[in-house]
């Protein structure tokens, strides 16, 4: 199992080493841009869920005060 994994990484590093610098830069830029979009979407959804939970807690608190 470990030898298979080592072979995969060795092949990837050999492939990466054979690429010109301009291609490496483009690949890194695409990965960074895609990661940024994913993290932003995750953060936005997390913030919305947290805001909704806070609103529900406030509504429950107000209902409790009315009784």
GUSE-625792 format. One record per residue: residue number from 1; z, x, y of N, C-alpha, C in turn. Coordinates in pm, whole numbers, plus 50000, padded with zeros to 5 digits. Layout:
(NUM; (Z; X; Y); (Z; X; Y); (Z; X; Y));
...
This chain:
(1; (50000; 50083; 49880); (50000; 50000; 50000); (50000; 50087; 50126));
(2; (50087; 50186; 50127); (50094; 50271; 50246); (49969; 50354; 50264));
(3; (49908; 50395; 50154); (49786; 50475; 50167); (49673; 50389; 50224));
(4; (49668; 50263; 50186); (49568; 50171; 50240); (49588; 50153; 50391));
(5; (49711; 50134; 50431); (49742; 50119; 50572); (49709; 50246; 50650));
(6; (49741; 50360; 50592); (49709; 50487; 50655); (49558; 50503; 50672));
(7; (49482; 50464; 50571); (49336; 50472; 50578); (49280; 50382; 50687));
(8; (49337; 50265; 50702); (49292; 50174; 50808); (49314; 50237; 50944));
(9; (49435; 50289; 50967); (49464; 50350; 51097); (49381; 50476; 51120));
(10; (49360; 50553; 51017); (49276; 50673; 51030); (49134; 50634; 51071));
(11; (49082; 50530; 51009); (48947; 50483; 51043); (48941; 50432; 51187));
(12; (49043; 50356; 51227); (49046; 50305; 51364); (49053; 50418; 51466));
(13; (49136; 50517; 51440); (49147; 50630; 51533); (49017; 50711; 51538));
(14; (48951; 50724; 51425); (48823; 50796; 51423); (48719; 50718; 51502));
(15; (48717; 50587; 51485); (48624; 50503; 51562); (48653; 50513; 51711));
(16; (48782; 50504; 51746); (48822; 50511; 51888); (48783; 50646; 51947));
(17; (48804; 50751; 51872); (48771; 50885; 51920); (48622; 50906; 51943));
(18; (48540; 50832; 51870); (48395; 50847; 51883); (48338; 50768; 52001));
(19; (48418; 50678; 52057); (48369; 50596; 52169); (48364; 50676; 52298));
(20; (48266; 50648; 52384); (48265; 50712; 52516); (48378; 50653; 52603));
(21; (48419; 50731; 52701); (48531; 50689; 52787); (48504; 50556; 52857));
(22; (48380; 50532; 52896); (48349; 50406; 52966); (48372; 50286; 52874));
(23; (48339; 50300; 52748); (48362; 50190; 52653); (48511; 50170; 52629));
(24; (48584; 50280; 52619); (48729; 50269; 52601); (48793; 50196; 52718));
(25; (48750; 50229; 52839); (48804; 50166; 52959); (48775; 50016; 52958));
(26; (48653; 49978; 52920); (48617; 49835; 52915); (48702; 49761; 52812));
(27; (48721; 49823; 52696); (48802; 49760; 52591); (48945; 49740; 52639));
(28; (49002; 49843; 52700); (49139; 49833; 52750); (49149; 49727; 52859));
(29; (49052; 49723; 52949); (49053; 49622; 53056); (49047; 49480; 53000));
(30; (48964; 49458; 52900); (48954; 49325; 52839); (49086; 49286; 52772));
(31; (49147; 49381; 52702); (49274; 49352; 52634); (49383; 49321; 52736));
(32; (49390; 49399; 52843); (49492; 49376; 52946); (49470; 49241; 53014));
(33; (49346; 49210; 53046); (49316; 49082; 53112); (49351; 48964; 53020));
(34; (49313; 48973; 52894); (49343; 48865; 52800); (49494; 48850; 52779));
(35; (49564; 48961; 52769); (49708; 48956; 52751); (49775; 48893; 52872));
(36; (49728; 48928; 52990); (49784; 48870; 53112); (49767; 48719; 53115));
(37; (49651; 48671; 53073); (49626; 48526; 53070); (49718; 48457; 52970));
(38; (49735; 48519; 52854); (49821; 48460; 52751); (49965; 48455; 52800));
(39; (50015; 48565; 52856); (50153; 48567; 52904); (50175; 48472; 53020));
(40; (50076; 48459; 53109); (50087; 48365; 53221); (50094; 48222; 53170));
(41; (50009; 48188; 53074); (50011; 48053; 53017); (50144; 48025; 52948));
(42; (50195; 48123; 52875); (50325; 48107; 52809); (50435; 48086; 52912));
(43; (50436; 48167; 53016); (50538; 48156; 53120); (50531; 48022; 53190));
(44; (50408; 47977; 53222); (50391; 47848; 53289); (50444; 47734; 53203));
(45; (50410; 47735; 53074); (50458; 47630; 52984); (50609; 47635; 52968));
(46; (50664; 47755; 52957); (50809; 47770; 52945); (50878; 47719; 53071));
(47; (50822; 47750; 53187); (50880; 47704; 53313); (50875; 47552; 53324));
(48; (50763; 47492; 53283); (50751; 47346; 53287); (50853; 47280; 53195));
(49; (50868; 47335; 53075); (50963; 47279; 52979); (51106; 47291; 53032));
(50; (51137; 47403; 53092); (51271; 47424; 53147); (51297; 47329; 53263));
(51; (51197; 47311; 53349); (51210; 47220; 53462); (51230; 47077; 53413));
(52; (51155; 47037; 53311); (51167; 46903; 53255); (51306; 46882; 53194));
(53; (51357; 46982; 53124); (51490; 46973; 53064); (51596; 46960; 53173));
(54; (51581; 47033; 53283); (51676; 47024; 53393); (51672; 46886; 53456));
(55; (51552; 46829; 53473); (51539; 46695; 53530); (51605; 46592; 53439));
(56; (51586; 46606; 53308); (51648; 46512; 53215); (51799; 46524; 53218));
(57; (51850; 46646; 53231); (51994; 46666; 53238); (52050; 46604; 53366));
(58; (51978; 46618; 53476); (52021; 46558; 53602); (52019; 46406; 53593));
(59; (51915; 46350; 53531); (51907; 46205; 53514); (52022; 46154; 53428));
(60; (52055; 46225; 53322); (52166; 46186; 53236); (52298; 46194; 53311));
(61; (52311; 46293; 53396); (52432; 46309; 53476); (52448; 46193; 53574));
(62; (52339; 46155; 53637); (52341; 46044; 53732); (52374; 45914; 53659));
(63; (52316; 45893; 53541); (52345; 45773; 53461); (52493; 45770; 53423));
(64; (52549; 45884; 53388); (52690; 45892; 53351); (52781; 45859; 53468));
(65; (52742; 45895; 53589); (52822; 45866; 53708); (52818; 45719; 53743));
(66; (52710; 45651; 53711); (52695; 45509; 53743); (52785; 45422; 53656));
(67; (52815; 45468; 53536); (52894; 45386; 53442); (53038; 45388; 53473));
